[in-house]
Amino acid sequence: MSQSLQERAAGWGEHGAETVATTLEYLPGEPVTVRVRKRGIRYDISDDGRALALAGKPRGWHAVVERLCIEQGMNVARDGRVWVLVSQGRDLDDLAARIAELSAEVYDAVLDLEG
């Protein structure tokens, strides 16, 4: 049985990071990954802006992405990163999965803006 993200992060000490693979894809051969960074007792979980890097930033992208993020209790940075900052003790595996799903949803929604 593989270790949970929480268990792996416990071994990082005060600082560490890991890119987590998922079974989701933006498009064939382009997997959705999530970056988890630990800084003390805080964890920054994000898609590193990959959804927007692939989909582009057409007019209106930020409003669409912001709405999707608010619905899920997540954030969008000005550079397009979908992210959440949490304290130690949260379920990192669940949050990473939620960020991955949201990132895939963001990718699709932004592509729809161009159509």
Backbone as CSV, one residue per row, in Angstrom:
resi,resn,N_x,N_y,N_z,CA_x,CA_y,CA_z,C_x,C_y,C_z
1,MET,0.852,-1.185,0.000,0.000,0.000,0.000,0.894,1.243,0.000
2,SER,0.577,2.200,-0.841,1.394,3.408,-0.940,1.028,4.393,0.167
3,GLN,1.989,5.223,0.501,1.775,6.228,1.534,0.877,7.345,1.031
4,SER,0.122,7.918,1.940,-0.691,9.079,1.588,0.237,10.279,1.423
5,LEU,-0.260,11.280,0.789,0.487,12.523,0.627,0.832,13.116,1.993
6,GLN,-0.094,13.037,2.920,0.133,13.535,4.282,1.318,12.817,4.925
7,GLU,1.389,11.503,4.768,2.492,10.720,5.337,3.819,11.073,4.667
8,ARG,3.799,11.234,3.353,5.044,11.595,2.654,5.506,12.983,3.073
9,ALA,4.570,13.922,3.190,4.910,15.297,3.557,5.495,15.379,4.959
10,ALA,5.111,14.476,5.831,5.645,14.463,7.195,7.164,14.248,7.184
11,GLY,7.658,13.582,6.166,9.090,13.322,6.056,9.884,14.447,5.411
12,TRP,9.231,15.508,4.980,9.908,16.609,4.306,10.602,17.558,5.269
13,GLY,10.316,17.479,6.538,10.860,18.468,7.466,10.054,19.756,7.373
14,GLU,10.720,20.878,7.557,10.035,22.180,7.533,9.665,22.646,6.127
15,HIS,10.432,22.195,5.129,10.185,22.618,3.754,10.276,21.414,2.825
16,GLY,9.451,21.424,1.811,9.508,20.360,0.826,8.463,20.582,-0.245
17,ALA,8.555,19.780,-1.268,7.596,19.897,-2.364,7.531,18.585,-3.120
18,GLU,6.391,18.377,-3.758,6.205,17.182,-4.571,5.176,17.497,-5.652
19,THR,5.415,16.975,-6.846,4.426,17.041,-7.903,3.684,15.718,-7.901
20,VAL,2.365,15.810,-7.789,1.520,14.630,-7.661,0.854,14.344,-9.008
21,ALA,1.033,13.140,-9.490,0.390,12.724,-10.738,-1.055,12.349,-10.458
22,THR,-1.916,12.557,-11.436,-3.319,12.155,-11.324,-3.683,11.335,-12.550
23,THR,-4.857,10.765,-12.536,-5.332,9.996,-13.690,-6.058,10.890,-14.683
24,LEU,-6.239,12.159,-14.338,-6.921,13.107,-15.220,-5.977,13.612,-16.308
25,GLU,-6.553,14.010,-17.429,-5.778,14.599,-18.519,-6.488,15.838,-19.034
26,TYR,-5.697,16.859,-19.383,-6.267,18.028,-20.046,-6.683,17.626,-21.456
27,LEU,-5.814,16.856,-22.084,-6.041,16.278,-23.398,-5.152,15.058,-23.479
28,PRO,-5.357,14.172,-24.434,-4.567,12.939,-24.480,-3.056,13.214,-24.428
29,GLY,-2.398,12.561,-23.498,-0.957,12.711,-23.341,-0.532,13.916,-22.519
30,GLU,-1.481,14.667,-22.012,-1.177,15.871,-21.214,-1.862,15.720,-19.852
31,PRO,-1.176,15.036,-18.910,-1.798,14.751,-17.616,-1.943,15.989,-16.728
32,VAL,-2.951,15.942,-15.884,-3.145,16.970,-14.866,-2.254,16.587,-13.679
33,THR,-1.391,17.493,-13.271,-0.558,17.273,-12.089,-0.822,18.399,-11.090
34,VAL,-0.504,18.114,-9.845,-0.705,19.079,-8.776,0.600,19.216,-8.002
35,ARG,0.966,20.446,-7.710,2.190,20.746,-6.962,1.812,21.028,-5.511
36,VAL,2.446,20.311,-4.591,2.225,20.507,-3.155,3.532,20.982,-2.545
37,ARG,3.491,22.168,-1.943,4.682,22.737,-1.299,4.407,22.929,0.190
38,LYS,5.368,22.517,1.002,5.249,22.678,2.454,6.199,23.774,2.905
39,ARG,5.667,24.680,3.732,6.463,25.743,4.342,6.033,25.821,5.799
40,GLY,6.800,25.186,6.683,6.424,25.136,8.091,5.168,24.300,8.259
41,ILE,4.108,24.912,8.807,2.854,24.181,9.006,1.843,24.456,7.900
42,ARG,2.257,25.159,6.868,1.348,25.517,5.765,1.694,24.724,4.496
43,TYR,0.652,24.451,3.743,0.788,23.736,2.476,0.127,24.556,1.375
44,ASP,0.853,24.789,0.305,0.349,25.474,-0.879,0.135,24.385,-1.936
45,ILE,-1.104,24.205,-2.340,-1.455,23.163,-3.293,-1.973,23.858,-4.553
46,SER,-1.352,23.589,-5.704,-1.747,24.298,-6.924,-1.543,23.451,-8.174
47,ASP,-2.112,23.964,-9.264,-1.889,23.335,-10.569,-0.714,23.981,-11.294
48,ASP,-0.022,24.879,-10.616,1.128,25.611,-11.184,0.764,26.380,-12.455
49,GLY,-0.518,26.650,-12.657,-0.952,27.422,-13.819,-1.008,26.630,-15.107
50,ARG,-0.922,25.317,-15.002,-0.859,24.477,-16.203,-2.128,24.551,-17.053
51,ALA,-3.303,24.599,-16.422,-4.552,24.659,-17.192,-4.563,25.874,-18.107
52,LEU,-4.174,27.036,-17.569,-4.180,28.267,-18.361,-3.018,28.297,-19.348
53,ALA,-1.901,27.684,-18.998,-0.782,27.631,-19.932,-1.183,26.862,-21.193
54,LEU,-1.987,25.827,-21.021,-2.426,25.027,-22.168,-3.619,25.639,-22.897
55,ALA,-4.548,26.212,-22.153,-5.783,26.731,-22.756,-5.638,28.153,-23.277
56,GLY,-4.656,28.885,-22.782,-4.512,30.283,-23.155,-5.328,31.163,-22.227
57,LYS,-5.275,32.445,-22.502,-5.983,33.413,-21.669,-6.812,34.353,-22.540
58,PRO,-7.898,33.823,-23.107,-8.755,34.674,-23.941,-9.498,35.699,-23.079
59,ARG,-10.051,36.678,-23.726,-10.828,37.708,-23.024,-11.860,37.037,-22.115
60,GLY,-11.932,37.484,-20.862,-12.905,36.977,-19.899,-12.468,35.766,-19.109
61,TRP,-11.234,35.294,-19.338,-10.785,34.075,-18.660,-10.807,34.218,-17.144
62,HIS,-10.345,35.361,-16.627,-10.202,35.486,-15.180,-11.554,35.408,-14.470
63,ALA,-12.571,36.051,-15.004,-13.900,36.015,-14.381,-14.455,34.589,-14.347
64,VAL,-14.273,33.854,-15.422,-14.758,32.479,-15.492,-14.023,31.601,-14.485
65,VAL,-12.710,31.723,-14.457,-11.909,30.898,-13.552,-12.184,31.280,-12.100
66,GLU,-12.312,32.563,-11.836,-12.600,33.011,-10.474,-13.936,32.436,-9.984
67,ARG,-14.945,32.444,-10.841,-16.251,31.885,-10.465,-16.140,30.403,-10.133
68,LEU,-15.429,29.645,-10.962,-15.248,28.217,-10.713,-14.505,27.975,-9.401
69,CYS,-13.484,28.775,-9.155,-12.692,28.618,-7.929,-13.516,28.952,-6.687
70,ILE,-14.286,30.018,-6.753,-15.116,30.401,-5.610,-16.115,29.293,-5.289
71,GLU,-16.697,28.697,-6.324,-17.661,27.607,-6.115,-17.034,26.440,-5.357
72,GLN,-15.732,26.231,-5.541,-15.037,25.108,-4.919,-14.236,25.506,-3.675
73,GLY,-14.292,26.782,-3.299,-13.544,27.238,-2.128,-12.049,27.320,-2.375
74,MET,-11.673,27.539,-3.628,-10.269,27.638,-4.018,-9.986,29.056,-4.510
75,ASN,-8.760,29.279,-4.957,-8.328,30.603,-5.392,-7.733,30.536,-6.789
76,VAL,-7.720,31.694,-7.459,-7.004,31.831,-8.721,-6.068,33.023,-8.581
77,ALA,-4.820,32.819,-8.958,-3.829,33.888,-8.926,-3.881,34.670,-10.236
78,ARG,-3.304,35.837,-10.233,-3.275,36.666,-11.451,-2.589,35.967,-12.614
79,ASP,-1.626,35.094,-12.292,-0.918,34.380,-13.359,-1.689,33.142,-13.839
80,GLY,-2.848,32.865,-13.232,-3.670,31.748,-13.673,-3.552,30.487,-12.840
81,ARG,-2.713,30.486,-11.824,-2.611,29.311,-10.959,-3.897,29.122,-10.170
82,VAL,-4.377,27.893,-10.147,-5.493,27.504,-9.295,-4.856,26.934,-8.036
83,TRP,-5.233,27.475,-6.858,-4.501,27.094,-5.648,-5.346,27.221,-4.388
84,VAL,-4.803,26.606,-3.341,-5.357,26.747,-1.997,-4.191,26.659,-1.017
85,LEU,-4.282,27.426,0.053,-3.284,27.416,1.120,-3.972,26.889,2.369
86,VAL,-3.419,25.843,2.950,-4.019,25.234,4.132,-2.958,24.995,5.201
87,SER,-3.431,24.797,6.414,-2.547,24.486,7.528,-2.441,22.979,7.717
88,GLN,-1.407,22.588,8.411,-1.166,21.196,8.746,-2.423,20.581,9.353
89,GLY,-2.652,19.314,9.065,-3.803,18.620,9.616,-4.940,18.432,8.636
90,ARG,-4.905,19.130,7.508,-5.945,18.970,6.478,-5.648,17.723,5.649
91,ASP,-6.635,17.210,4.960,-6.496,16.027,4.120,-5.866,16.441,2.782
92,LEU,-4.549,16.291,2.684,-3.817,16.747,1.500,-4.197,15.960,0.251
93,ASP,-4.447,14.668,0.402,-4.833,13.856,-0.756,-6.160,14.353,-1.341
94,ASP,-7.120,14.626,-0.478,-8.412,15.126,-0.936,-8.262,16.492,-1.599
95,LEU,-7.500,17.383,-0.985,-7.317,18.720,-1.552,-6.582,18.667,-2.885
96,ALA,-5.579,17.815,-2.988,-4.852,17.677,-4.255,-5.793,17.155,-5.341
97,ALA,-6.652,16.202,-5.001,-7.609,15.667,-5.968,-8.609,16.751,-6.387
98,ARG,-9.047,17.565,-5.441,-9.992,18.637,-5.749,-9.358,19.698,-6.650
99,ILE,-8.092,20.044,-6.384,-7.384,21.007,-7.240,-7.227,20.434,-8.645
100,ALA,-6.895,19.153,-8.752,-6.741,18.517,-10.070,-8.050,18.563,-10.851
101,GLU,-9.152,18.209,-10.199,-10.457,18.234,-10.871,-10.830,19.651,-11.289
102,LEU,-10.572,20.605,-10.414,-10.870,21.997,-10.721,-10.011,22.493,-11.881
103,SER,-8.747,22.112,-11.892,-7.845,22.525,-12.963,-8.336,22.005,-14.316
104,ALA,-8.781,20.754,-14.353,-9.318,20.188,-15.596,-10.588,20.931,-16.011
105,GLU,-11.412,21.283,-15.030,-12.641,22.031,-15.314,-12.310,23.436,-15.840
106,VAL,-11.305,24.067,-15.250,-10.855,25.393,-15.702,-10.387,25.318,-17.148
107,TYR,-9.588,24.323,-17.464,-9.092,24.141,-18.828,-10.264,24.087,-19.819
108,ASP,-11.250,23.236,-19.531,-12.403,23.090,-20.424,-13.194,24.393,-20.544
109,ALA,-13.403,25.058,-19.405,-14.201,26.306,-19.420,-13.512,27.405,-20.212
110,VAL,-12.209,27.491,-20.109,-11.477,28.534,-20.839,-11.460,28.204,-22.329
111,LEU,-11.330,26.949,-22.676,-11.415,26.584,-24.096,-12.777,26.943,-24.676
112,ASP,-13.830,26.780,-23.875,-15.178,27.133,-24.337,-15.303,28.629,-24.645
113,LEU,-14.514,29.463,-23.990,-14.543,30.910,-24.262,-14.082,31.229,-25.681
114,GLU,-13.186,30.405,-26.191,-12.635,30.640,-27.519,-13.560,30.163,-28.630
115,GLY,-14.492,29.259,-28.269,-15.375,28.651,-29.266,-16.495,29.528,-29.575
